[in-house]
């Protein structure tokens, strides 16, 4: 009864990645083979899911009403802006953060996969 969660965890998080990483280490990723798009999707998932919460908290701190961006703009004499709460600025702020967060990894991962 108590070994079943351990066994499932071992199979899913240890054995399965070990076998497939061994298989893909001998595969030339420049060639088109069946399943390459699924492999790339699975490869990107940890990057998208893992850092999202931590990065969202960081951006919320930076762009809050009394955050770093407004403190710097106050030193320049500008009025503080509610970057995430204002309908005029929220879409632009979120779009900028989305492009910044995933843009660099989408350049680096394919380059690493192709060698």
N, C-alpha and C positions, 0 to 999 in steps of 0.2 A: 504494500500500500504506500509506503513512504519512498520506495525506490522509483516508482513510475514517473514523478516529475523530474527527478534527476536524470533518468534515462531519456526522457523526451528532450530535456535541455541539452544533454550531451549529443544526441543525434542531430538536433536542429542547429545548435550553435558551434559544435566542434567537428563532428564527423562529416556532415554534409559540406560545410565550407572547405574542409581539408581535402576531400575527394575532388570537388570541382575546381579548387585552385590548383591542385596537382594536374588535372586534365588541361586547364587553360594555360598552364605554364609551358606546355609543349605545343601549343596551338599558335600558328602565325595569325595574328589579329589583323593583318593587312588584307588578308584574303576574305572574300565574302563567303561565309558559311551559314548554314541554317541556325537560327537562334542568336545571331550577333546582336540584333536590336533588343531582344529580351535580356541578354547578358549586360548590355550597356545600361538598360533601365535598372536592373538589379544593382549594378555597380554604383549608379548615381544615388539610389535611395538613401543610403546612410548620410550622404552629404546634405541631402535636402531635409531629411527628418531630424537628424541628430543635432544640428546646430540651430535649428529654427527657433526653439524656445529661448536659448541663451542669447542669441542675437536679437530677438524681439525685445527681451528685457533691456538689453544694452541700448538699443535704439530708442526705446521708450524713455529711458533715463536721459539720453542725449537730447532728444527733441521735446521733452516735457516743457511745461510753462516756465519752470525755473531751471531748465537744463543747461547743458554746456553751450549749445548753440545760441540760446537767448542771452546767456551771460556774456558771451563774446560780442554779440551784436549790441548789447547795452553799453559795452565799453567803447563801441564805435558811435554811440549816440542814437542808435535806432530803437524803435519801440519793440517790445517783445511780441512775438507771434506765436499763436497756438498752432504749432505745425501739424499736430495729429488730430486736433479737435475742431479746427476751422474747416468749413466746407470748401473754402477757397484754396486752402493749402494742403489739405490732407491727401488728395489724390496724387498731387505732384510729389509729395514727400514719400508716400508709400511706393510709388513707381520708381523713384530714384533708389530707394533702399532695395527694392527687388532686383533691379538691374545690377546694383553693386554686389549684392549677396551671391547671386548665382552666375554672374558673368565670368568671374575669374576661374571658377571650377569647371565651367563648360569649355574653357580654352585649355586648361591643364590636363583634364582627364582624357580626352581623345588623343592629345599629344602623347601622353604616357601609354595609352593603349596601343598606339601605332608604332611606338618605339622611336 
